[in-house]
């Protein structure tokens, strides 16, 4: 039986369907009136019939229009009936939930909600009521691009466009809508394939069924045990788009994608499907590679520059609303002349930069006298760079400069968005050659202190990173996940331009020029210092992670920061050795609140080499659920670590882990070099066990042709039984890998086995 939420949604859909059907009847009645007007009656005279004949010539275009509209409505009614029927089938709903969990797309709605909070009702009206936008929504070119300078309010405008399209889509149930915000603050939102996953997840709910291509990809990926390939994702997206009569896609901040060539390839592929009914709106800065990447997609007539004179009215509205509602300006809310002076000055000097205006308002809110306000207005910085330089100068002259530097460095280079509780812990970590330590007494207690210290450079938002959907059953604009009162707070740099400034050589105070290698080295050391505070079985207490907020991040990501730092300092090497060898803690089960703290599992080769050479490591040690160190290194394709472990006597055929042994783990991952190394050291090519049964089936199921070649050359049994698929030929066939199936047949695989 369908769940109550689904039934409520279906009832709302039926209401829309009735309204939609009424429109069709209205058109039919209009057509009937035209026919009565132009078709001759049996008893009518010649003159009357002739008059109707002439009128029919004038009404022909009306008939064509109505015929076209009725045809469109009938097609959409057919789609909508199929969609409603599909939504009432609990099996489809269960499968949708499994597919979304498998795809695990990043959440674009946290960005949307943040942008909507900064938007007034009239923001972007100049664009939303313009001819180009109206044409794009209906009959114009399906691709359009808005571009503007840093801080010109592109993301806020994107949120307004999404809001408008949300209303537009409610008017016609066959229209569908998806959005993606690329985000410099979140690595998951900087990747083109993550964007594709998000679009699939959002549009899946509007499909009249579940596309075969998506179900096939799920099955081919071991029923969701591994992630789909680019080809599988794009194939699924194509099938979804062709099942939808009128999909709209909004892509914000293309310039914040970290692999733009991949993004343009994806956009070109979507365009090559020749589905002109798919309408895509994109925003970004004007940068040469973006302009060139979109040149073939978007004609010049479908591009819109966010020129300052167009944006300035939005900025004036924003300034007016902040002066009226921000508690920091409460002292001036009855002083009309002062408000007007602020509005006029900022409006005149903003030059189309929302971000600049926001920063100046933050400064003005702290001015407690008219004189101070007027002096600040007379001495406004001219650019964003000058604005950030002044903010950093004020921070550096204050008593919290050290905390600010820690916060800004972590926000600029953290591996994922940081919760406020995690970032507060960072302020208690001290890295110096004389004495590294974590001091709980030096930790900031209140997330609001982060805002006080870092001024306009950071922001705090509430929300989760789970998949969100916009609510179609309600007329109010609500974009929500399964939000609860206890949602965590996340701290982020306030704008992409802040990060660009900090990671460049532009800051006038050298210590705030946060270079990549040294910053990652410092973050790795901070993580190590934090982890070194724990002793014995302290890791295993039930409330460990809720008490020590940075522990999970530190355990998972210290090795990542170490790798990215390209060598790192001797101090960091010493801290890593202390963590991994002190008191034999590296091999204690209680040491790993998370197994990823072990370098064998992360492939941090310098630490691994040092531990092995010093004789501290047990190269055959196992971690619960992970297999041996050799198994872990093999599964990740870490050839150098594999060679070191084998040279130190690691058992090449040790059992354990999901794949049972190192050879099957390497084969499943397609790591040819590691497979060669293991076989050369005596790995049993036909060892049985694990998820796939043997190494050959693991390579076949995942379509790794070169690994299959290597294993067959070493005598892998093509007719061995066992594993998830029963035998090698079944493994190849289930994954749809025809070429490797042919290789098996050539080696004598039995078709009926």
Buried (B, 14 or more C-beta within 10 A) or exposed (E): EBEEEBEEBBEEBEEBBEEBEEBBEEBEEBBEEBEEEBEBEEEEEEEEEEBBEEEBEEBEEBBEEBEEBBEBBEEBBEBBEBBBEBBBBEEBBEBBEEBBEBBBBBBBBBBBBBBBEBBBEBBBBBBBEBEBBEBBBEEBBBBBBBBBBBBBBBBBBBBBBBBBBBEBBBEBBBBBBBBBBBBBBBBBBBBBBBBBBBBBBBBBBBBBBBBEBBBBBBEBBBEBEBBBBBEBBBBBBBBBBBBBBBBBBBBBBBBBBEEBEBBBBBBEBBBEEEBEEBBBBBBBBBEEEBBEBBEEBBEEEBBBBBEBEBBBBBBBBBBBBBBEEBEBBEBBBEBEEBBEBBBEBBBEBBBBBBBBBBBBBBBBBEBEEBEEBBEBBEEBBEEBBEBBBBBBBEBBEEEBBEBBBBBBBBBBBBBBBBBBBBBBBBBBBBBEEEEBEBEEEEBBEEBEBBBEBBBBBBBBBBBBBBBBBBBBBEEEBEBEBEBEEEEBBBBBBBBBBBBBBBBEEEBBEEEBBBEEEEBBBBBBBBBBBBBBBBEEEBBEEEEBBEEBBBBBBBBBBBBBBBBBBEEBBEBBBBBBBBBBBEEEBBBEEEBBBBBBBBBBBBBBBBBBBBBBEEEBBBBBBBBEEBBBBBBBBBBBBBBBBBBBBBEBEBBBBBBBBBBBBBBBBBBBBBBBEBBBBBBEBEBBBBBBBBBBBBBBBBBBBBBBBEBBBBBBEBEBBBEBEBBBBBBBBBBBBBBEBEEBBEBBEEBEBEEEE
